Amino acid sequence: MPKTFAVAVFALFAMLTAWTVEGQAGIEVPNKKAAADTFLLTIFLKHDQSKTIGQIRKELEATGFWRVFPPKGIAVESWKVVMGIGQVVTLRVPASRLREVNLAIEKTAWGAFRTEFYPTYDLWPIVQKIKKEQAGTR
């Protein structure tokens, strides 16, 4: 079941990405709060379900995860729990600091979590613009 869900999520992501690339022609929605050299990075921290939450917490404490991640100066856009998967963290990362974020995960999260990284962008402003345009055509 988890593999099927992961494949479905990936397929949905791929379809949305393809749709947004085609559908965005001519639509510009500036993100005023984002610095020009930053990007969004979504990290899946997948729970090792062979371990209890207590064991995972002890492992994170032993590696210094909470002190190291995210690195100082890296903005947390969101940090959510997805039941059955784990934690999903979206960071705003300066391109020059990607390696630092990766090393923080490798040194402190591996063992407690399996990880996946996805470059991300905010589709919501574009969706709002499209909805507004569509509302005007009715």
C-alpha positions in Angstrom: 0.0 0.0 0.0 2.7 2.6 0.8 4.5 2.0 -2.5 1.2 2.4 -4.4 0.5 5.6 -2.6 4.0 6.9 -3.3 3.6 6.1 -7.0 0.2 7.8 -7.0 1.7 10.9 -5.3 4.6 11.0 -7.8 2.2 10.6 -10.8 0.0 13.4 -9.5 3.1 15.6 -9.0 4.3 14.8 -12.5 0.9 15.6 -14.0 0.6 18.9 -12.1 4.1 19.8 -13.1 3.4 19.1 -16.8 0.1 21.0 -16.6 1.7 24.0 -14.9 4.5 24.2 -17.4 2.0 24.2 -20.3 -0.6 26.3 -18.5 1.6 29.1 -17.3 2.4 30.6 -20.6 1.9 34.3 -20.2 0.9 34.1 -16.5 3.4 35.9 -14.3 2.9 35.9 -10.5 5.8 37.5 -8.8 6.7 36.2 -5.3 7.8 39.4 -3.7 9.0 37.8 -0.5 11.4 35.4 -2.2 15.0 36.5 -2.8 16.1 36.0 -6.4 18.7 33.4 -5.4 16.5 31.1 -3.3 14.3 28.2 -4.1 11.9 26.0 -2.2 13.1 22.5 -1.2 10.6 20.0 0.1 12.1 17.2 2.2 10.2 14.1 3.1 11.4 12.7 6.4 9.9 9.2 6.2 9.5 7.4 9.6 11.3 4.1 10.0 8.2 2.2 11.1 10.3 -0.5 12.7 11.1 2.0 15.4 8.9 3.6 18.0 8.6 7.4 18.3 10.7 7.2 21.4 13.5 5.4 19.6 13.3 7.9 16.7 13.5 10.9 19.2 16.5 9.4 21.0 18.3 8.9 17.7 17.5 12.5 16.7 18.7 13.8 20.0 21.9 11.7 19.8 22.8 13.1 16.4 22.0 16.7 17.3 19.2 16.9 14.7 17.3 19.6 16.5 20.4 21.8 16.9 21.6 21.4 13.3 18.4 21.2 11.2 17.5 23.4 9.5 20.8 25.2 9.4 20.8 28.8 10.8 19.4 31.3 8.4 17.4 28.8 6.3 13.7 29.7 6.4 11.1 27.1 7.2 8.1 27.6 4.9 6.2 24.7 6.5 6.7 21.6 8.6 3.9 19.1 8.5 3.1 15.6 9.6 1.6 13.4 6.9 0.1 10.4 8.6 1.5 7.1 7.3 4.5 8.8 5.7 6.3 11.0 8.3 7.2 14.7 8.3 7.3 17.0 5.2 9.5 20.1 5.6 9.6 22.8 3.0 12.5 25.2 3.3 13.5 28.4 1.4 17.1 27.8 0.5 19.7 30.1 -1.0 21.2 28.1 -3.9 24.6 28.5 -2.4 23.6 26.7 0.8 22.0 23.6 -0.7 25.0 21.4 0.2 24.8 22.6 3.8 21.1 21.5 4.0 22.0 18.2 2.5 24.8 17.6 4.9 22.7 18.5 7.9 20.2 15.8 6.8 22.9 13.2 6.1 24.7 13.7 9.4 21.7 13.9 11.7 18.5 12.5 10.1 19.6 9.3 8.4 18.9 6.3 10.6 15.8 7.9 12.1 14.3 8.8 8.7 14.6 7.8 5.1 14.7 11.0 3.1 13.6 12.4 -0.2 14.2 15.8 -1.7 12.1 17.7 -4.2 12.6 21.2 -5.7 9.2 22.9 -5.2 7.4 26.0 -6.2 4.3 27.7 -5.0 1.4 27.1 -7.4 -1.3 28.7 -5.2 -0.9 32.3 -6.6 -1.2 30.9 -10.1 -4.3 28.9 -9.2 -5.8 32.0 -7.6 -5.1 34.0 -10.8 -6.6 31.3 -13.0 -9.7 31.0 -10.8 -10.2 34.7 -10.8 -9.9 34.8 -14.7 -12.3 31.9 -15.0 -14.8 33.5 -12.6 -14.9 36.5 -14.9 -15.8 34.4 -18.0 -19.1 33.0 -16.5 
